[in-house]
Amino acid sequence: MNEDANTVKEPSKLVTYLVVAAKIIVYILLMLGLTGMLAAVCIKPISFFKISGILEEVVMQSTFLAGSFLAAWTLLKNWDHLPVADLGLSLKGRAKDIFWGTFVALAIYAVGFGILYAIGEVEIAAVHFSAYELLLSWILMLLLQKRLLFVVLFWGICWPQV
C-alpha cells in the first residue's frame, strides 16, 4: 500500500509566492480604483461648498479609507470566501492595547517635538486653540491610522493559513 496516498500535497513555495504577489497587486489596483472613484464623487461637493483646509483632508482620507475597506472586503468575499469579521476589526477586549498604543504614540510625538524644539527646527510663534480644528485633526489622524490598519491586516490575509 502507498504511504503517500493519505497525505495532502502542499503547493510549492513558488506557487504560494505567486498567489501572494497576485493578491497584493489586485488589492492595490482595487484600492486605487475604488478610491479614485470615491474621490471623484467627493470632489464635486468639496468644490461646490468651497471646503478647504483640514475638513477637505478629512473628506479625502475618508475616501481612501472607504476604498481600502472595499478592496479588502471584495478580496475577502470573492477570492478567499471569508467573512468580513476575519479582518480583525473588533474592539472587544482591546482597551489595554488602545491605551498603550495611544501612550506610545503620544510619547513618540513628545520626544520628536522636544528634539526638534531643542535644536531650533520648530518655533512656537503663537498659540491659538480651536476645539473644532482639534477635533478635525484627531479625526484625520484616526482615518490615516485606520487606512494603515487595513493595509497591515490585508498583508496578514494575503499569506496562506497554515
N, C-alpha and C positions, 0 to 999 in steps of 0.2 A: 504494500500500500504506500502511496506517495505521502510523505510528511508535509509537503508544501501545499496540499490541497485545502487545508483548513486555514491557512494564513492569508491575510489580505495584503496584496502588493501595494506599497506606498509609491506615490509618484516620485519621480526623480527630483533632485534639487533644482535642476534647470527648469522643469515644468512649473514647479512651485514659484520660482522667482519670476518667470514669465507671466504667470497669473497675477502675482502681486503687482508687477510693473503695469500690466494691463488695467488692473483695478485703480491704481494710482492715476494713470493717465486719464481714464474715463472719469474718475472723480474730479480731477482738475478741470477737464473740459466741461463737465456738467456744472460744476460750481461757477466757472467763469460765464458760461452761457446763461444759467438761471439768474446769476447776479446781474449780468448785463441787461437781461430783460426786465428784471425788477427795478434796476436803476433807471432804465429808460422810462418806465411808468412813473417813477417817483420824481423825475426831473421836472416834469410839467407842473405839478403842484408847487414844487420849490420855487421855480421861476415865476409862477403866477402870483404866489403870495409874497414874493420877494424875501424869502427866508435866506438868511446868511449867518455866518459865524458858526457857533458850536451846535446850534439846532440843525443846521444843514449837515454837519458831520454826523450827528446822531441819526438822522434820516438815512444817510448814505451807509453808515455802518450797520443799520438795521437791515438794509437790503443785502449787504454782504452776509450777515448772519442768517437771513432767510434763505439766501442762495446756498450757503454751506449746508444748512439743515436739509433743504430739499434734495440736494445732491446726495447726502448721506442716506436720507430716507429712501430715495429712489434705488440706490445700490443695495441697501439692506433688503428692501422689499422684493426687488426684481432679480437681483443677482444671487444673493445668499438665501433668500426666502426666510428671513428672520424678522421678528417683531422689532418695532422702534424702541421698545424698552431695553433692548440689548445695547443701545448706545451708552447706557450707564449715566443717565442724567438725573437720577433720583437724588433728592437732598436728604432723604430719610437716613438718620444716623450719621450725618456728615457735619454736625455742628462743630465738633472739635477740629476737623480738617479745615473748615471755613475760618474758624478763629485763628488757627496757626498760619494759614495761608495769608490772611489779612495782616497779621502781626509781622510776618516776614516781609511782605510787600511794603508795609509802612517803614520797616527798618531799612530796607534797601533804598527807598526813596529818601529817608532822612540821611543816611550815610552819603548817598550820591549828592544830594543837595548841599550837605555840610562840606564835603570835599570841594565842590565847585564854588561855594561861597568863600571858603577859606583861601583858595588860590586866586580869587578875584574874577572868576569867569561869570559869576552871577552877581548882579547888583539889585538890591531892592530899592526901587525908585519911589514907589508909593504903595499903600495898602488900600484896596477898595474891596469890600465884601459884598457879594451878591448871592443870596441864597439860591436864586434861580440859576445863575451860572454855575454855582457849585453843584447843584442837582443835575444839571445837564452834563457837566464834566464827569460826574460819578456814573451817570447812565452811559456815557460814551465809553468810559473805561470798562464797564461791565460788558458792553457789547463787543468791544475788542477782545476781552478775555474769553467770552463765550465762543467767539469765532475761532480763536486759537484752540479752545477746548474741542470743538468739532473736528478740527484738523487732527489734533492729537488722538482723539478717540477713533477717528477713522483709520489711523495707522494701525491701531490695535485690531480693528475689524479686518483689515487687509490681510494680515498674516493668518494662515490656516490654523485652525484649532487642533491641538494635539490630543 
